[in-house]
Amino acid sequence: MASNLAPIPELYVSYESAQKLKVEAGNLVSHDLTPRQICDLELLMNGGFNPLKGFLTEEDYDSVVETMRTKDGALWPMPVTLDVSEKFAETVELGQDIALRDQEGVILATMTVTDKWEPNKSREAEKVFGADDSAHPAVNYLHNHAGKIYLGGPVTGIQQPVHYDFRARRDTPNELRAYFRKMGWRKIVAFQTRNPLHRAHQELTFRAAKEAQANLLIHPVVGMTKPGDVDHFTRVRCYEAVLDKYPSSTTHLSLLNLAMRMGGPREALWHAIIRKNHGLTHFIVGRDHAGPGKNSQGEDFYGPYDAQELVRQHQEEVGIEMVDFKHMVYVQEKAQYYPIDEVPEGSTVLNISGTELRRRLAEGIEIPDWFSFPEVVKELRRTKPPRAKQGFTVFFTGFSGSGKSTIANALMVKLMEMGGRPVTLLDGDIVRKNLSSELGFSKEHRDLNIRRIGYVASEITKNGGIAICAPIAPYAATRRAVREDIENFGAFIEVHVATSIEECERRDRKGLYKLAREGKIKEFTGISDPYDVPESPELRVETEGTDVDNCAHQVILKLEQMGLIAG
């Protein structure tokens, strides 16, 4: 049997052993997995991360970070680690078994903890992602979301995570290999995507399959992608809508529950290894494959062909052949797509960028048939109505006494006067009273309070309402996390109420600044606790010498400019 079709090892025990182990695991110390860790665990258990037998040990982690290989020399470019809090790590001894549970408390696996260490996350960021720059989603995750301590050790699989959506489309590596055997497919090219498919993608995949003389597997990622990407429910409906445009005898659609890191070249090589484990022989690598966009200096994190070069260097060792992604453009005179380097001289080239597509969707502008399929556009419009009908969040931040609440109240009244969408004000003091009455003012509790506000605002935004938030929100990292949560569902408008600390003290009716200066109030923003001034808010409002009505009107004008309210 061809090596790509033979079954590969999984980490699951037999059904009988799993029932017994589940009972025993009920008495173990439990770790509740994050969504990203559940994705990683699923691919560890089903063989997608073969040859890994569990979360990386410290030796393997160091080796992977430095050399892209485990300590025994196996090519593996991406650290797969179990990050936990210091508090949880203190409850675990080396050699101890722990139960790994999903977010409903179901035990998915046990793990023998062989290693416990505090990683150098800045080194991991530099080596793996090329820069310790929080503009990179994976670096931001490392520093602001991941636990401080890593645990390593082998995993014993009890059951796979339950997915209630698109169950018929989800295949383990061995299920795909069995499907290829049944269909008599020997050569199969994988197309990796985290975006909806448009006509250029169809042309590209047709050409790739033809070039490799192979069958085609459309293999989109439905785990975690980049913040702000189209949600996977919409994307899968788009894939299904265009599947009949492909020959059914040589094309298959399967979903990959991978948590992407957006790690550019290393990620592309990782994707190639994962696809090899799923039984594929060829893999399309894109221009700037899995690139996260711009860094803090406004430059691309990776070169356009860095990913292709790294995969090309290692394709023989991986055992998968790379197919170059061709940038396809529409040639008007020929009424068809061409690779950009094969366009006949003097032709009119038409192209719509991702940014332009989002603009057309947001503003309800026509999307031509040459660019996308009507079925795909219909699905995208269902999820993303024109901007003036979408939910959004206005997030005021500034010192205590800067005027945030007053402007927020005025804005709420103006928006309610316009009508059309429900408006909710989440003022700092009101939230403290109703949502966060048990919290103090330590950094941890302030962060938790802002995250709660962000969660409520994201739900309001998701359901087409307008959320107006007016907390102090002193920390940039927390504001960014809230922005990411909300931008999954609609626009986030950060408004910095830039009143100086001196003016805030002068206005202080409650005498809080006086008490803070006397040391009677600890951790007071601007006095004994820092305030991270927003670097690039959507709007900065100066309140000194400006009346409240004018400040609120500036926000209204900004919302009009962004197309969020009809002009």
N, C-alpha and C positions, 0 to 999 in steps of 0.2 A: 504494500500500500504506500502511496506517495506520502512523504513525511508531513506535508501540510494537511493531509486528510486523516492521518492516524490520530486516535484520541490522545490528549495531553493530560498530565497529572492535575488533579484538583486537590483541594485541602479539606474536602468534606469527609466526614466519617459515614458509615452506612446508616440507613434509616433506624435500625434497631439500636445501634450505638448512640445515635443522636438523641433518641428518646431517653435513654439512660443518662447520658451526659447532661441533658437539659435539666433533669431533676437535681443532679449533683451541683450543676452550675448555679442553681437557685440559692445556694448557701455561700457562694463566693462573693468577694468584694466586686462591685459592678462599676463599670465606666459607661456612661451614656454618651454614645457617639454623636459627633456633629454631622451635618449633612455631607460635608466633604469626606469625613472619615468613613461614613457608610459606603460612599462610592468606592473609596480605596479598598475597604474590606471586601466588598463584593467581587472586585477584580482580583484580589489576592486569592479568595476562596475558589473562584471558578476557573482559575488558570490564566486569566487575562494578563496577570503580572508575572507569569512564569519567567524565570526560575525562582522568584522570591517565595519563601515559605512562611513569611510573616512580616511584621513591621521591622524596619532595618535596625540592627544592633548598632552600637556606637562605632565599632570598627568599620562595619559596612557603610554606615552613614558618612564617616570621615572620608572613606575611600571613594564613595560615589560623588561627594561634593568636590573632591580634588581631582579625580581621574575619570569620572563617569563609569567606573567599574566597582563591583563588589570586591571584598578583600580576596575572594578566590578567583578574581579575574573576569567574571561574567559582565558583559556590557550592560550597563544600567544607568541612564543619564539623570534620572529624577529621584530625589529623596522621597521615600514613602514612609512617613514617620507617624507615630501616635503621640500627638502633643496633648499634654494634660496640665491642669493647674498645679501649682506648688502644693496646695492643700491636699489634693487627691494623691499626688506623688508620695506625700508623707505617710499615707495609709498603706503603701505597697512595699513589700520587701522583695529583694531579688530571689528568684526561684519560685515565687508565689504565682498561682494561677488566678487570673481575673476573668470575670464574665464581661463580654462586650454586648451591649444592648442597643437597640434602635431607639428612636425618640418616643415610642409608645411603651418601651420597657421590655420588648421581646428580645430574648437572648439569641443572638445570631452566631456567636462563636465564643470560644475561650482562648486565652493567650497566656503563655508562660512567660513571665517577665524576667528576662535574662540581663537586661541593661536598663539603667536609669541615669540620665545625665542632663545637664543644662547646656544646650548648644550655643555656639557663637552665631547668632542669627545674621549679624552683619556679614560675616564670612560666607554664610550660606547664600545670602542675597548676591554678593559680589561674584562668587564662583558659579552659581547655578543660573542666575538671571542676568548677570553681566553688570549689575550696578545696585548699590544699596540706596535705591531711590523709591520713595513711597508712592510716586506716580505710577509705579508698576503694581498691578493688582495683587500679584503673588507676594511682593515685598511688603505691601501694605497689610496683607493677611498675616504674614510672618510676624510683623512687629505689633500689630494692633488687634489681632483676633486669636492667633494660635496660643496655646498654653505655653508656659515658660519652660516646662520640663518635657523631655522626650522619653518614651518607654519603647524598648525593643524586645522582640522575641517571637518565637513561632506561634502560629495561629492554628487552632483546630476548628473547622467549620461545622456548625450544627444545622443551620438553615440559611437559605439565601434571603436577602431583604425582599419584602413583599412590595410589588408595584401594582397598583390598581388601574393604571393607565396603559393603553396600547400593549396589552400583555402578549398578543400574538406577534408583535413586532420585536420583542426583546429576546435575543438569543445569547446563550453562553458560548464561549469558544467551541466547546464540544458539540453543541447543538448546531452551530454553523458548519463545522467540519462534517457532521452527519448529513446535513442538507446538501453540501457540495458533493459528498459521496453519492447520495441518492440521485442527484441531478446529473451525475457524470461530469461535473465541472473539474477541470484540472488546473486551469489558469484563471485566476480571479483578481481583478484590480479593484482596490478600495478607494472610494472618494470620501474624504473626511470633510465634514462641514459643521458649522455652528450657525449658519444663516439659511434663510429660505432659498429654494432653488429658483433661479430665473433662466431665461433662454440661453444666456451665455454659459451658464453652468451645464446645461443640457448638451450644448455643442462641445464643450470641453470634455465632458465625460464620454460622449460618443467617440470623440477623436482618441481619447486615452485608451478606451477599450479596443478600438480598431487597431491602434498602433501596437498594442501589446498582444493583439489577437486573443483577447481574454474576455471572460464574462465580467459583469459589473456588479459590485456591491456598493450601494449607497449607504454609508455608515455614519450617520450624524451623531454628534455628542448630545446626550440629553441629561447629563449630570449637571455639573456646575460649569458655566462658561464665563464670559466677561460681564461684569455689571453693566446693565443697560442693553444687553442683547435681547432680541425677540424671544419671548418665553417658549419653552419647548413644546407646549401643547399646540400653540399656533403654528410653529415650524413643522411639526409632524403632520398636522392637517394639510399644510402646504405641500409636503412631500407626497402625501397620499393623493392629493388632488392632481399631481402631474405624473404619477407613476404609470398611468396608461399611455403616456407619451413615449415610454420606453418599451422595447420588445420584452414581453413577459418571460419568454423562454431563456433569456440571457441576462436578466436584471433582477436583483433582489434588494429589498430595503430592510435593514436591521438597525436597531437603536443601541448605542453604546453608552452605558451609565458611568461615564468617566468624569472626574472632577478636573477640568483643565486648569493649568497654572499660567497659561499664556506665555510660556517660557521660550518662544522663538526656536532657535536651532536645536537646543536640547529637547524641547518638547516635540519637535518634528521627529527626532530620532526615537523618542519614547513612543510616539504614535506608531512608528514603523514596527517597533518590537511588539507592541500590543496587537497590531494587525497581523503580524506573523503568527502570534499565538492563536488568533481567530481563524487561521487556515488560509490566509491570503498570500498570493505570490507576488503581487504588484501593488504599489502604493503611490497615489498622486500626491506630490508635495508642492504646495502653493508658493507663490511669491510672498515673502514675509509671512511664512506659515506660522500660525499661532502667535503672531506679533501683537503686543498690547497697545500699539499706537505710540504716542509721543511721551518723551521723558519730561522732567521738570524744566529742561531748557528748551522744550518745544521741538526736539529732534527725535527721529525714530529710534527706538531702543536697539533695533537690529537692522543690518543691511538687508536689502530686498532678496538677495540670493544666499545669505548665510545658512539658512535652514537646508536649502538644496545641497549646498557644498558639504555640510556635515553628514547628511544622510548618504550622499554619494560615497563619501570616504568609508562608511561602515556597512553599506548595503550587502556586501558579500558575506560579512560575518553574521549579520542579522538573518540573511537568507531570504531577503525580499528585494524585488527590483523596483527602483524608483522611476516613476514616470513624471517628467517635468510638467508642471502646470503651465499651460499657455494662456497668456492674457488675451482674451477674446474680445473683439470689437465688431460692431455692426457696420457693414459697408452699404451705404444707401443705394448706390447704383446697381449693386449686385443683389440687393435684398437678402443678404445672408451674412453669417458671422465668419470672420477670418482671424487667425492668430495675428497679433499686431505686427509681427515681423514679416507677414506674407501679404499685407494689404497692397493691392495694385496701385501703382503710382498715380497721383492726381485724384484719388477717390475721396469721397466725402465720408468721414468716419463719424459715427454717432455712438455716444456712450453716456450712461447715467451713473454717476458715482453713488456710493452708499449714502453720502451726505445729502445729495440731490434727491435720492429716492425718499429719504426720511422727510425732507422738506415737502415733497409733493404729497406724501401721505398726510403729513401734518396739516397742510393747507387745502387738502381736497382737490389738488390739481391732477389732471389726467396723466396716467402712466401708459405710454404707448405699447401696443401689442408686440412690436419688435423687441421690446426690452423684457417684458415678463408675460406670463400666461394670465389670462383673465381670471382663472380659478385661484391663482396665487394672490393676485391683487385683491380679489373679493375677500379672501381669508384675512389678509393684512388689514384691510379697511374695517373688518368686523372687530378686530382687536384694537386697532388704532384709529378711532374716529378722528375727524379734523380737530386741530388743537383747541379751537374755541369751544369744543364740546367735551374735552378731556378734563379729568380731575388734575389738580396741581396743589403744591404746598408753597406758601410764602413763609420763610423762616427768618425772623428778626433775631439779631444777636447784638449785644452791646453791654456796657456796664450797667450796674444797678442804678436806676434813676436817669438813664439816658433818654427815656421817652418811648421805649419799645411798645409797652402796653397801650399807651395813649394812641400812638400811631396805628397799632394793630386794631384797636377798637374802631377808630375812624375808618380804616380800610374795610373792616367787616361791614360797617353800615353802608359804605359806598357800593360794595359788591352785592349786598342784599337788595339795595335799591335797584340795581341792574336786573337782578333775578336770573333764573335759568338753571342755577346749580345751588345745592345746599352749601352753606358756609358755616364752618366750625372754628371757633377761637380756642386755641390751647395756650392760655396764658400761663407763665411760670408759676405764679402764686396759686391759681385755680388748680393746676395740675398737682402741685405740692399737696394741696388740701384733699383732693379727690382720688388721685392715683398713687401718690408717693408719700403719704402721711407718715409712714414709718421710717423714711430715709433722713439721714443727717446731711452734713455739708462737706464730708470728706470727698476727695477726688473720685473714689470708687462710687460713692453714692450719687455724686453729681452726674457722673457718666451714666449711671443706671437710670436716673431721672430723665436725662436727655434721650436715652435710647427708648424709654417708654413713650415719650412724646413722639419720637420718630416713628415708632411702631403704629401708634394710633393714627398719625398723619398719613402713613403709607396705606393704611386700610381705607381711610377717607378718600385719598387720591385714587386708589384702585377702583373704588366704587363710584368714581365720577364726581366727587364733591371737591370743595376747596377747603384746605386746612390752613389756618393762620396760626403760626407758633411764635411765642414771644418769650423764650427763656433767656438767661444770660449766655448760656452755652459757651464757656470760656475756652474749651480745648478744640484745636483744629482737627485732631484725629477723630474725635467723637462726632463733630459736625460732618466730616467726610463720610463716616459710617452711616449716619442718618441720610445723607444725600444719596448714597448708593442704595439704601433700602427703598427710598421713595422713587428714585429714577427708574426702578424696575416697572413702575406703574404710571408715571407721569412726570411733569416738569417740577424741578426744585429751584426756587428763586431765593437765594440768600441775600438778605438785606442787612448791611452793617449800619447800625445806628451809631454814627461816629462822634458822639458827644464826648468831649474831653473829660477826664477824671475830675478836673478842677470844677467844671460846670456841674457835673453830677453831684459833687460834694455841696456846692452852693444851693442846689435844688433840694437837697436831702431833707424831706419833711419828717422822716422817722428817726433821724439822728443815727443811722446805721454806720455811716462813714466815721463819725466822731467816736463811736464805740469801738470800731475796728482799729482806729489810730491809737486808742488807749489800750489796745490788746484785749478788750473784753469780748470781741467776736473774733474767733480764729478763722483762718483760711477764707478771708474776704477778698473777692475778686478785685484786682487793681491796687490793693493795699498789701495784703500778706499772701496773696495767691495770684499766679500769673493770668493774663488774658492774652490768648493768641489772636492777634489782629488778623481778620480775614485778608488773604493776599489778593484774591480776585473774585469778590462777590459780584453777583449780577447787578447789584445797586448799592451805592454808598450814600447815605442820607446825612446831611449836616443839619442839626436841629437848632443850633445857636443862632438866634436872629431870624428863624424861620418858623411860621406858625404850623400847627399840627395838620390843618387842612391841606396846606401846600405839600407837606411831607407825604401824606397819604396819596395825594394826587400824583406825586412823582412815581409812586409804586404802580398806580393805575396806568400811567403812561408807559411804564416798563412792560407791564402785562400786555398792553395793546401792541407794543412793538414786537413782543415775542409771539403774538398771534393767539394768546391764551384767552383774551376777551375780544369780542368783535369791536373794531374801531368805530 
